[in-house]
Every structure is written in structure tokens, then in C-alpha cells.
């Protein structure tokens, strides 16, 4: 008995066409996989470069943070030193002012040839007692003190006779306001 083939035979054109589609599909799949692999390699190399850049920037940031902390500390120290310098300047100016006041009094006493008995200085007032020969000498002392820039509002509070028998004369009590500067 003869076997009968119920399957339609494939024509050579259909076979060639199927083979062509098979090869094109395989090539497309291989191309797609290759392009995905290339894209993945580029992306991973780019990611690796970004991670290295990030690590370098973090290192720079840490150095910058350390420098910023050091700068803040130095700024605080500078402020402290400026405050101390200002305090030193204030004290120095006070001492210079007191020296100028005392120099003004000493110069006025030397000009009038008077002897200082007592002197009281505070921040705003000066009270001095001096031995003088007569009332005119006391006025000369007041004028000499007024020529000094440190004093204003100079008044002769009292002029009393000296109780010393060996030195006749007067004791002049002078008050003055100290110029604020």
C-alpha cells in the first residue's frame, strides 16, 4: 500500500521566505541585545564616573566644611581680640586723659608758683586746695586752669586765711568740671 502525504508540501519560495524572516528576526534580536549591552556598558561607565566625581566632591566638601569651621573660629577669635583691643584703648585713653588733667594742674600750679595741698579727681569733677600768697594768685591759678583744655566751669569755692604762722597767705579751694572726651 502506498503512503499518502496529507500535509501540503512547502513551496521553495515559502521556504526561502520563512528562512529570510527567521534570519532577519535573529539578526534583529542579536542587534537589540547588542545595543542594550552597549547602552548598559555606557550607562554603567557613566555611573562609575559620576560616583568617582561624587566621591571627589564629598572630599572637597569635607575640606571646605573644615575650612569654614576654621574661618568661623578665627572670626570669633578676631572679634574677641577686637573687643579686648577696644577695652585696652578705652583704658589707655582714660589714663591719657588723667595724665593730661594732672599735667594741666601741675602746669597751672607751676605758672602761679602755688603749692598743692590736696587734690580730688573723679570722672566729672576736680577739687583742689592750694596755698597762695594772695587772692590775685588764686585768680591767676583759675585762669591758668581755664587755659587748659581739660577743665571748664572753674569756681573759687572759698578762700580762707592760712593758719600757719610761718607762711602767711591763703588756702584757695577751687572746683572745676572736667571736660568729657
C-alpha positions, 0 to 999 in steps of 0.5 A: 500500500502506498503512503499518502502525504496529507500535509501540503508540501512547502513551496521553495519560495515559502521556504526561502521566505520563512528562512529570510524572516527567521534570519532577519528576526535573529539578526534583529534580536542579536542587534537589540541585545547588542545595543542594550549591552552597549547602552548598559556598558555606557550607562554603567561607565557613566555611573562609575564616573559620576560616583568617582566625581561624587566621591571627589566632591564629598572630599572637597566638601569635607575640606571646605566644611573644615575650612569654614569651621576654621574661618568661623573660629578665627572670626570669633577669635578676631572679634574677641581680640577686637573687643579686648583691643577696644577695652585696652584703648578705652583704658589707655585713653582714660589714663591719657586723659588723667595724665593730661588733667594732672599735667594741666594742674601741675602746669597751672600750679607751676605758672602761679608758683602755688603749692598743692595741698590736696587734690580730688579727681573723679570722672566729672569733677576736680577739687583742689586746695592750694596755698597762695600768697594772695587772692590775685594768685588764686585768680591767676591759678583759675585762669591758668586752669581755664587755659587748659583744655581739660577743665571748664566751669572753674569756681573759687569755692572759698578762700580762707586765711592760712593758719600757719604762722610761718607762711602767711597767705591763703588756702584757695579751694577751687572746683572745676568740671572736667571736660568729657572726651 
